[in-house]
Every structure is written in structure tokens, then in C-alpha cells.
């Protein structure tokens, strides 16, 4: 499949991300629905092949993180991009509001419980970044709900600084142990988000996806954009880059994400394993016994 240029979406700390300047729609990477389906299938086959190699080598794990505004397309992107990948090689975790047990630990505790093992791709639908996005937009969550001692939350600027530092340190630690992180911000426009929320209201089959609070959260749109901007700029690194993906066209978004995943998997030392000639010869001697 012809490769696409993905550098324009990548932030690894060498440039500054501006939410106001980021595209939510670009020229399509497909010509029509049939071309899209063909490209998506080719990508799915390539991701499955590379994941199988990673599983066989059992040296690396890959953590992928999907963040977006409500109705940003996280679920469908994960569903379509990883369709065809062996489920044995995937670990999917959807992060919701912390449970009582999770609140009784530090805010990164539940992350470690759900990290992928070697040979697998971990998929976080939302993640620990909610702690510097949603909680930053609504700091009352931090001060009233998270059971953190009051003296530790007096200076909120210091809280966010420490949380960014903790994230960078964790992602660096993971990379040093063979677990690179790839982070996707699916960047949808406010207009497109409204359209998708309306679709969820009109379609009874999609009502379960709609929360009345989603409408209220739109009042904080600018605050969320600032929080995403800060999260990208404070935590982007070469071992844990952010990719800001134009999200108004879901099909385009999926193809871009798939292309990036293939590139990231190919960076790993997971070339197709060559058979050991000595072991291969020894195995041939077992065939007559199996044929008896």
C-alpha cells in the first residue's frame, strides 16, 4: 500500500502544538467508499502481520492511547483500525470514572494494572490523560472527589506540573523497558461534534451513547482545547509522541491512525524470524512418529 506522510500530525517535543491552528479536516486519503474499504483492509492485514511478529518475538509491547472530545470517534476508530488483528495480541481498556477502589490509590495506580504485556498492543480508550484534561477543566473533581489531602491541592499549577512530570517519567520508564507509547488526539471541530451528538439523539440505537452532560460540557470547549494543548506540549517526546489527527472525517481519521500504527510497529526490531537450521532438521525427524 502506498505510504502517506504522517509527520505533519506528529508532536515529539521538537515543535509546539497549537489547538487553534490544528486542522480538523484535510484532503481525503481515499477517493471513494470502495477505495477506503480497500485501504482499510490492507492496513488491517499489515497491522495483524506486524502484531503477530511482535507476539512471536515477545520482546516489545506497544501502548496506544486514544483521547478526544465526546463523540470524537474513539470507539469506532479502535473498532475499524484493529478489525482483523488477532484478539490474543490486543489488550483493550476503556477508562471510565474512577471506582472507590481506584480512588483509594494514587491516580496512576489503575494504569499500571492495565498495561500490556510483551508481545501485545495495549489500547487505552481514554487514559491517565483524563487526570490533566477533564480534571484540569473541572478542578473540583481533584479537590472534592479524589480524597487527596487538602494541603497537596492548594496550588493547582503545581499539581498539574507534577502530574505532567509523573506522566513523562512513566512513559520514559515504559520505553526503557521495551514498551513505547503512541498517543492519538482525535481532533474534532465543535460543529462536527454537535452533528454527531444530534445523530445520537435522533437514532434510538445510539441513545445509549448520549449523556445529557455532553451538552453541558460544550460550554467548556475552549477550556478543553487549552487542556489538550497543554497535555500535548508538556508530555510529547520521541519515545511517546502525540499524533493530532483531523477528526471531522471518520474514514480519513481511521486511515491516518492505521498508517501511523504501521509505522510505529515497523520501528521495532521484529523482523520475520528465520528458522534455526539445526532445530529445523531435528524437527523433521519427528514427522514419522507423528504419522504412525
N, C-alpha and C positions, 0 to 999 in steps of 0.2 A: 504493500500500500504506500502511496506517495506520502512522504513525511510533511508535516506542517511546521511552521515556525512558532515556537511557544515561548521564546524569550521575552516577548512583549508582555506576557502575563506574569512573569516570574519576578519575585522580590526576595533577594537573599541577603539583604543588608547593604548592598552596594549602591542602591538608589532609594529615594523616598517615595512612598506611596501617598497619593492624594485621592481621597474618596470622591471629591467633587470633580476631579478630572478623569476618573476611571470610566471607561466605556461600559454600558450595559447592553449594547447591541453593536455588532460588527458584521461585515460581509459574511455570508454563509459559507461554510466549508463543504457544502453539498449543493447539488444542482436541483434535485427534486427528491420526493419521498423514496423512490427506488434507489437512488444514489446514496441517500442517507442510510437506508437499511443495509445496503451492501457494505458501506464503510464501517458501520457499527458492528456488523457480523465479523468483518476482517479484524477489527480491533479486539473483539471478544475472543476470537481464536488465538490471537497473538498474546493477549494477557493470560489466557489459560495455559499456553505453552510455556511462557516465562515463569508463571507461578508454579507449574509442575517441576521445572528445573530448580527453582528455589526450594521447593519441598524436598527434592531428591538430595540436594547439597546439604540442606539442614544447617546452614551457617548464618543466614540472614533472616530477619523478619522485617516487614515494612508496615509502618503505621501511617494510615491515611486519615485525614481529618476533614470533615465537611461542615462548614459554617455558612450561615446565610440568614437573612431576614425571614420571617414567617412567609410561607408559600414561595420560598426561593428555589425550590426544586431539588432539595437534598435527597428525599426518598426516591424519586423517580430516576435521578442521576445514578444513585447507587444501584438501583434495580437494573437499569439498562446497561450500564458500563460493565457490571460484573456478571451479567447473564452469560452462562456458558462456562464460567470459571468453576472448577471443582469445589463444591462446598467444603470439602475436607481441608482445603487450604485457605479458607476465609474465616475470620472471627468478627462478627458484626455486633456492635454495641450502640444502642440508642440511649443517650444520656438525657434523662428527664430531671425533674426537681429532686434534689437530694432526699433520701429517706431518713428516718430518725436514726437508723444505724450509721448512715453515712455522715450525718451531721455530728455524730459523736466522735468523729475522727477529723483529721486535718483535711483541707479541701482537695488535696491531690490523692488522697487515700484510694478512692474508688477508681481512679485512673489506673493505678498500678494493678488492681485486681483484674482489669480487663485488657491489659496489654497483650499483643500477640506473642506466641512463642516462635522459635526459629522455624523457618520453612513456611510461614503463613503470612497472610496480609490481614492486618487489623483495620477495621473500618469503623471509625467513630462518627456517628450521626449526631452532631453537636459534640461537645467535649469539655475539657477543663477550661477552654477559652470562654465559656459562658461566665466564668468567675471574673473575667476582666471585660466582659461585654454587657450582659444583662445586669450583673451585679453592679457594674460601674454606672449604668444608666439609672438603676434603682438601688442606691446605696443603703436604703432602709433594709434590704434583704441582709446585708452584711451586719448592720448594727442591731437588728431586731430578731433575725431568724437563725443566724448561723452560730449562736452560742459561743462566740469569741469574746474573751474578756474585754470589757469596755475600754480599758486603758490601751489596748492594742489597736483600736479602731478610731481613736481621736483624730489622728492625722491621716485622712483618706489618701492624699497624694502619696504618702509613704507606703500605705497599704498597696496601692496599685504598683508602685515602683518595686516593692518586694515580691509581688506576685509575678510581674514580668521576669524578674531575676530568677525566681523559682522555676518558671516555665523554661527559660533558656537553659538553665542548669540541667533540668531533667532531660530535655531534648538532646543536649550535648552528651549527657551520660548515656542515653539510649544509642546514639550514633556511635559512640566509642565502643559499644558492645555489640555492634552489628545490626542495630535497629534504627535506620534512618526514618525521618518523619517527613511526610509531604502534606501540606495543608492547602485546602481549597476554600476560598471565599467566593461563593456563587453570588455575583453582584447583580441583583435585580433592581429595576427602577421602581419608584413609588407608584407610578401609573400602572405598570405591569402587575405589581403586587395587588393593587386594588382589583384589577380584572380577574386575577386568579381567586381572590377571596370571594368575589361575587359569584364566580363559577361554582365554588364550593357551597355557597348558599342555595343556588338555583338547582343543583343536582343532588337529589336525595341520597344517592350513593356516595356522595362526597361530604355530606353533612358532618360525618364523624371527624373529619379533618379540621372543621371550623370551630374555633373558640371565640366567643364574644369578646374576650380580652384582646384578640388580634386587632380589632378595630381601634380600641383604646391605645394600643401600643404605637399606632401610626402617628399619634401626637408627639411621640419621642423620636421621630425619624431622624432628625438632624443629630440628636444625641447618640443614636445608634451608629450613624455614619462616622461620627468622631471616635466612638469607641472601637469600631473596626479599624479605622485608620491608625489609631494608637497601637492596637494589638499587632497589626502587621509590622509597623515600623519598629516596635520595641522587641519583637521576637523573631523577625526574619533572619535566617542565617543560611550558610551554604549547605549545612547538613540537615537543616529543617526549613526549607524555603516555603514561602507562601506563593500561591498562584491565584490571582484575582481574575475570575472568569466572567466575561459578559454573560448575564443570565436571562435576558429577556426572551431569547430563542432557546427553548429547552433542547431541541435537537442539536443545534450548534454547540451548546454548552456540553452536552454529553460527548460529542466527538472531540472537543478540545481536552476534556478531562481524560478521555481514553488515550489520546495521543501522549499526554504528559505522563500518565502511568506507565505506558510502554517505555518511554524514555528513561524514567526513573528506575524501572526494573532492569533495563539493559546496562545501567551503570554498575550493577552488582556483578561480582565475579561468579557468575552462574552459567558459564558456557556449558554446552551439552557435554555430558561426561563420556569420555572414551573408555571402552571396556578394557579391563585388565586381561592381556592375552594369556597369562598363566592361569588366572581364575576361569577364563572362558574355556580353556582346554580341559580344565578339571571338571567343569560343569557338564561338558559333553559326555563324559563317562557315566553320568547319572541317567542319561536318557534310556539306555537299555533296561535299567532297573525299573524305571517308571513305565516302560512299555510292557513289561511282563504281566 
